[in-house]
Structure formats: structure tokens, C-alpha cells
Amino acid sequence: MEYRTGNFNKDMDKLAKEFNSSLSVDKRLFREDIDASIAHAKMLQKCRIIASGDADAIIAGLTGIKADIESGALKVKNAEDIHMFVESELTKKIGDAGKALHTARSRNDQVATDFKLYVRKSCDITAELLSNLIFKLTELAEKNTDAVMPGFTHLQKAQPVTAAHHLMAYAEMFFRDLTRFKDCRKRLNSLPLGSRALAGTPYPIDRDYVKELLQFDSISNNSIDGVADRDFVTEYLYCAANTMTHLSRFAEEIIIFSSSDYGYITVDEAYSTGSSVMPQKRNPDIAELIRGKTGRVFGALTAMLTTMKALPLAYNKDMQEDKEIFFDADDTLSSCLNVFTGMVTTLKYNKETMFYACAFGYINATDAADYLVTLRGIPFRTAYGIISALVGYAVSKNNTPLDVLTLEEFNTCHINGDKKDLIKEFNRLNKEKPLFAADIYQKINIQNILDTLTSDGGPAEEAVKKSILNLRKRLEAL
Ligand code: ARG
């Protein structure tokens, strides 16, 4: 059946027609299309642009179509896009009155409006998913404020932190994501309808009334921009890509920390898979898939930016690509957030393994240097040189941990012969009074170190508890 509108002497080529159609993708907009059409019809009625009886019939007809699509009684097919489908079904249903619906609008402002309504809802749904994830992370953190683990830089053990502190780092990242989606919603919430094809309309329409009905905050200020703008799609996709980046970093750490060489965490069996060959295997497929799907969402952002790049104003058919790109990325994001939240809430931290891991890798070396600064008044750079030589010595002794060295070894100069000044300084200081006394062992004890890292935002138990409460407050205030 030919569904093309316009004045043509022959049918469209079959492939070209299929190629041009967006129905298989944009049928997902049927609710938004119908809601926006109902608002438009109410406005046309109020402004006496169409007969009041026709408007009543249109509104009743559209309401019925929505229910029929929802129940499956009406199949969405045989139209170029969802807008043409709804309009033609309406006319089939209510007759000539249906033909009045498209007065004072165009598919250009219609699709921009429908899509904004959809993306707005996605902002709300994603914000809710993020909020849930953040809250769950604070709960898991609360259970692990005493779970000491090595913190890393360059994936090398650096300084002691706790699992709670590490989890809260992600909670903060997701909180920023959440605020980004909220911002995106605010910025997109202006109504394009009334821009018509690009040049507005001579009909005495009331855009503010439609704005109120559809709960937009404002109306678009320029009719060309109203139909040409897809910033709300690129912005959402940026927010999504950024969230996926955060998920991928977390997923990567779950993969690393659950590997047998680390064993810091155990991924619950409900989120683990086996190997078809190796009986011993437990694979973190879910985390890997989330890491993998990140590329797909980045692809969507790049695709959308590239689709819009250098497009002349106003509407161009290129823009029809926006929905397929968006839906795929949005579906990916929400499934990742859902499954990730489940996986993360069932993670088990192996506290003993993590604590044991802190004994190796010299994560107390900074504190040994701080000891010389605080207790011996030595400038930090000098203290750093002394401890780095001490660590070099300990490494050469089969990676002996610092707290296993004897006091005599501490007080022996291990500085490389090239560094004459530093050797001199070491000897001078050590002669006055041995550089290290027995209290060095308390100073470099891992638990003691953590207990002193009390600065705001730091890993000490009390500091992390404060951070948890602080984030929950900010979450509630949103
Ligand atoms: N299916 C089109 C889209 O998604 C709707 C707008 C069509 N407008 C037009 N002038 N052809 O972009």
C-alpha cells in the first residue's frame, strides 16, 4: 500500500520506501506522539482553530488508539513513521474530523516534541537507577568501613585505604552523573511544538497552553532552532557515555580484584559464569560485558555528533537517525545500571586477604618518611631520599616488609654512593641521635596509618562514615 503523502505520479521504489521508513524504530514514541497530539488538539480547540466537536472526537480517538496499541489490539505497521501512522489510524477511526489534527503543526516540530518527551522520561528513569545504585553503594560501604585494602596509583600499591573509601569514590562519581542527567533534563525542557516546519504559523496558536499541558518549563525561542535542535540527544548521550566510563572503571576493578592473584573480592555466583572447558573457572562475564558495552555507548555519542555535524538548518532527514542511536544507547545504559547494581550489592569483600595484601608493596613508606619529618624535623625531600634508599635495601632483601627490618637496619645508611650530599646529611643526623627509634613500628603499622588519615574525604573510619552521611543528605536534597 502506498502511504506517501504529496503529489506524485508513481509509487516509490520498494527499497527506497523501506529505506525511508522509520516506523520500526520510532514506534517506541507512540505514547509521546499521542500525548503531544492530544495537547495540540486541546490547544486548537481552545483557540477556536478547529471545531470543538472535531477536537473532542480527535482526543477520544487518540486515547483509544493509545489503549489499543498498548493492549496489542492495534499493530503498528504500514506507515512511514509513527506520526503518519497515528494520524492515519485516527482518520480511519473518526473520519474527516481526524484530518484537522495536523492544523498549525508539522512533523518537524512534532517529532522534536515527541522525542524530547521521551528523552525527558529517560532522564528521570536513569536518575532513579543512579540514585538507587548510589544508595546501595553507601550501604555496602557502611559494612566495609573496617575493610583495609591497598589503594593504588598506576595499578601499583600506593597507600592503605578501606573498601568503604574506595566504594565511596564510585558513589561520588555516580552522584555527579546523576546531577548531569538532572541538568540535561532541565536544559531540554522547552517546547518545540508551534515551530511548525521551521517558520512558525499564522494560526493564532497558544504555545504556552501546550507547554503547560505537556509540563515543559518554557517554549523554544526560535522556530528554526526549535526543529533543528538535537542537542538534547547529544547531551544525554554524553551523560550516558560518562556514566558508562564510570561503570567500566568499576567493572575493570571487579575483574582485577576478583582474579585469583588478588582475591580481594568475590563476585556472587548469581553473577558469575563458568568455562565450557576449564572446570575450575569462574568468570566475571557480567563485569566484562559492561566494560565492553561502554564502547557501544561511546559509539552512539560519536554517531550522533557526526550525524549533526555541518547539517544546514533546519530539519534534514539525516536527523531521523537520532532515535535508533539513542534507543540503543539508552537501553544499553539502563540494562548495565540494573545488572551492575545487582552485582555490586552482592559483592563480598575478603577482608583478611586484603589486609594481608597491605603487608607487601611498601604502602607504609610514605608514613616512614612522614615519621622523619614529624618526629625528627627533617625536610620532606631529605626524608623521602632516606626512605627510598631503605625501601631499595628491603627489596633487595627478598622484598622484606619495612616493619620486619630491625632498628639497626633502619638506622644504617643504604643510600646509593652517588648521592654524596644525602649520605653526608644522613650521617650527620644519625650521629646526633639515631634517626629511627622503636616508635617507628607503630608509625608504620597499617591500621595505625589508616586511623590517622582523618582529613575530610579521607579513608579513616570516622571520615568515611561522615562522607556516607554527607552523600546521603545530598541525595535526599536532589
Ligand atoms: N520520521 C521523521 C524523523 O524521525 C519525522 C520527521 C519527518 N519530517 C519530514 N519533513 N520528513 O525525523
Boltz pocket constraint, residues with backbone or C-beta under 6 A from the ligand:
constraints:
  - pocket:
      binder: B
      contacts: [[A, 22], [A, 26], [A, 80], [A, 81], [A, 107], [A, 108], [A, 111], [A, 315], [A, 316], [A, 317], [A, 319], [A, 320], [A, 321]]
      max_distance: 6.0
